[in-house]
Structure formats: structure tokens, C-alpha cells
Amino acid sequence: MEINALRKLAGREEVDYSFIVSALKEYTHPREKISAWLQSGKLVRVKKGLYVFGDTVALRPYSKEVLANLIYGPSAISLIYALYYYGLIPEKVNIITSITNKRIKSFATSVGDFQYYYLHPKKYAVGIELNSQMPHQSFLIANPEKALCDQIYITNRDYPLHHAKHLEQYLFHFLRIDENLLLKLRLTKLKEICAIYRDPKLLILYNYIKSRK
């Protein structure tokens, strides 16, 4: 089997070891075939058992969001990268940040850096959605409300958010969040998250957005 046939069979740019071995079941030594593709750059190793097709083979850019789900799971994109993905903040974020109900982990790979933050399973489950805008590149991501709540609850938990003035400083100067998009966040989703997270800072966020609607 040639690598282009494998790409056509896969239907996507991100593939794992078990899929490749299954496709090469007629080969006595499939690992040698995989090694040759890796050496030629036709296949690129992301981490053990996970690959993307090289530039000469790929039919479209691979998805870092899909890879984030595959590298370590169960996981869903959230926090600062999700805020960037939704256009809530202006700066580009290079590290793909995700939440998981497993241990904290980080991965430095050939295609980028991936960071995973722990959330209790009950908190992890709320507000996760399947993004399927691109065919064959679906991935799990926190909705905008959860992404912001996770950013406050996990990575910026020591930031002083005791009242609305502190919150405005945090949102518009620290995060540089888009005010118009902030006010489009859904109160029903925020309320659901607040009920499960039980964090006073998130309640301040909910009440602030509610007062501005």
C-alpha cells in the first residue's frame, strides 16, 4: 500500500497506530513500512501511536483541536485557547489548553504544545460540546461560557475577583476580552455552570453579565 492510498482510506489527516496496522494487515512487517514513511516525512509522529500525514500527502491542514482530543483523553479544549478560538480575546494562543478528568499533563510535540488541566468529573462534564463544522474534523470543546469560567476557576484562580470592579479589570485589561462578545454569553449556561462549580467568583461573573444585558 502506498501512503496516498492510506490517506484516502483514512479520510482525515490524523491517524493512530491501530488504524495504520489494520490497513497494512497484509504486510508481514508493518512497522518497517511505518518507519519508512516516518523517515521520508510522508508521515509525522505527534506522539507514540498518533500521527498526521506529511505535507506531500495531506489533502488539508491537520487540526490541532482534533489532535488535542486524541493526545490525552478524555479531554476537551477549554480555557485560554478556547477563548481565542471563539474570538473572545485578541491575542493568538499557541499552547492548546484543554480540561480533563484525569491527571494534569503537558505534551511538547512536533506539531505544537498541549496542556491539560484537571477538573472534577462533575465539573468537567458540564458545558462540553461537539464542534463538527469541518467534515472529518470534529472535536470536543467547552462552550464559550465554560471556557471563561474554567479560565477563572483553574488558571487565574488567585486573581482578586471580589466585586464587579475587580472583574472588569480582569476581563477588559488582563484578558482583553471583547466586551460585545462577552455580553452575548448565555445566562442559562452560566447559571448551570455556577450551580455545579459553586465558586463565588463565577457568581460575580454571572451577576455582572446579567446586569449588563
HUGI-V246312 format. One line per field, one symbol per residue. ss: DSSP state (~ for helix, > for strand, _ for the rest). burial: I if it has 9 or more other C-alpha atoms within 8 Angstrom, else O. Layout:
BEGIN
ss: ???
burial: ???
END
This chain:
BEGIN
ss: __~~~~~~~~___>>>~~~~~~~______~~~~~~~~~~~__>>>>>__>>>>__________~~~~~~~~___>>>_~~~~~~~___>______>>>>>____>>>>>__>>>>>>>__~~~~~__>>>>_______>>>>_~~~~~~~~~~~~________~~~~~~~~~~~__>_~~~~____~~~~~~~~~~~__~~~~~~~~~~~~~_
burial: OOIOOIIOOOOIIIIIIOOIIOOIOOOOOIOOOIOOIIOOOIIIIIOOOIIIIIOOIIOOOIIIIIIIIOOOOOIIIIIIIIIIOOOIIIOOOOIIIIIIIOOIOOOOIOOIIIIIIIIOOOIIOIIIOOOIOOOOIIIIIIIIIIIIIIIIIOOOOOOOIOOIOIIIIIIIIOOIIIOOOIIOIOIOIIIIIIOOOOOOIIIIIIOIIOOOO
END
